Amino acid sequence: MCLGIPMQVVEIDGAFAWCEGRGRRERLNILLLDDVSPGVWVYAVLGQAREKLTAQRVYEINLALDGLAAALQGESSLDAYFPDLPLRP
């Protein structure tokens, strides 16, 4: 299974961008996206920027990833990490 993470574009280098997120810096292929510029948030999967993200979506994904990390540490009360789940059908 692969998990993507939100990363913010820091610098454009042709078909690639240097991005930072969740304590990492990575060079991502940005050919799948239009109009990528520094400051834009992208969803990074296996060295590729797959989609542009809004600030709200970045917050939601990071919260879910924090919840996953908490679960792996043995935390059992995870409702705070997934506040939108009760709203889904």
C-alpha positions as CSV (number, residue, x, y, z in Angstrom):
1,M,0.0,0.0,0.0
2,C,1.2,3.5,-0.8
3,L,0.3,6.6,1.1
4,G,0.5,10.0,-0.4
5,I,1.4,13.1,1.6
6,P,0.7,16.8,1.1
7,M,3.8,18.8,0.1
8,Q,4.3,22.4,-0.7
9,V,6.2,23.5,-3.8
10,V,9.3,25.4,-2.9
11,E,11.2,25.6,-6.2
12,I,10.4,24.7,-9.9
13,D,13.2,22.9,-11.8
14,G,11.8,22.2,-15.4
15,A,9.4,19.2,-15.2
16,F,10.3,18.8,-11.5
17,A,9.7,20.7,-8.3
18,W,11.4,20.7,-5.0
19,C,8.7,20.2,-2.4
20,E,8.5,20.1,1.4
21,G,6.0,18.5,3.7
22,R,5.8,16.4,6.9
23,G,9.5,17.0,7.6
24,R,10.7,15.8,4.2
25,R,12.1,17.5,1.1
26,E,11.6,15.7,-2.2
27,R,12.0,16.3,-5.9
28,L,8.7,15.6,-7.5
29,N,7.7,15.1,-11.2
30,I,5.0,17.8,-11.9
31,L,4.1,16.9,-15.5
32,L,0.6,15.7,-14.5
33,L,-0.3,19.2,-13.2
34,D,-0.9,22.6,-14.8
35,D,0.2,25.9,-13.4
36,V,2.4,24.7,-10.6
37,S,4.3,27.5,-8.8
38,P,6.0,27.9,-5.5
39,G,3.6,28.0,-2.6
40,V,1.1,25.5,-4.2
41,W,0.3,22.4,-2.2
42,V,0.3,19.1,-4.1
43,Y,-0.5,15.5,-3.2
44,A,2.8,13.5,-3.6
45,V,2.8,9.8,-4.3
46,L,5.9,7.8,-5.3
47,G,7.8,10.8,-6.6
48,Q,4.9,12.3,-8.5
49,A,2.7,15.3,-7.8
50,R,-0.7,13.8,-8.5
51,E,-3.1,16.8,-7.8
52,K,-3.1,20.3,-6.4
53,L,-4.6,20.6,-2.9
54,T,-6.5,23.3,-1.1
55,A,-5.4,24.4,2.4
56,Q,-8.4,22.7,3.9
57,R,-7.6,19.4,2.1
58,V,-4.0,19.6,3.3
59,Y,-5.2,20.1,6.9
60,E,-7.6,17.0,6.6
61,I,-4.9,14.7,5.1
62,N,-2.3,15.8,7.6
63,L,-4.8,15.2,10.4
64,A,-5.6,11.7,9.1
65,L,-1.9,10.9,8.8
66,D,-1.4,12.1,12.4
67,G,-4.2,9.7,13.4
68,L,-2.5,6.8,11.6
69,A,0.7,7.6,13.4
70,A,-1.2,7.7,16.7
71,A,-2.8,4.4,16.0
72,L,0.5,2.8,15.3
73,Q,1.7,4.1,18.7
74,G,-1.2,2.3,20.4
75,E,-3.5,5.2,20.8
76,S,-7.1,4.0,20.8
77,S,-9.1,7.3,20.9
78,L,-8.8,8.5,17.4
79,D,-12.0,10.5,16.9
80,A,-10.2,13.9,17.0
81,Y,-8.1,12.9,14.0
82,F,-11.1,12.0,11.8
83,P,-13.8,14.7,12.7
84,D,-15.6,14.3,9.3
85,L,-16.3,10.5,9.6
86,P,-19.6,10.9,11.5
87,L,-20.8,13.1,8.7
88,R,-20.3,10.5,6.0
89,P,-23.0,8.0,5.0
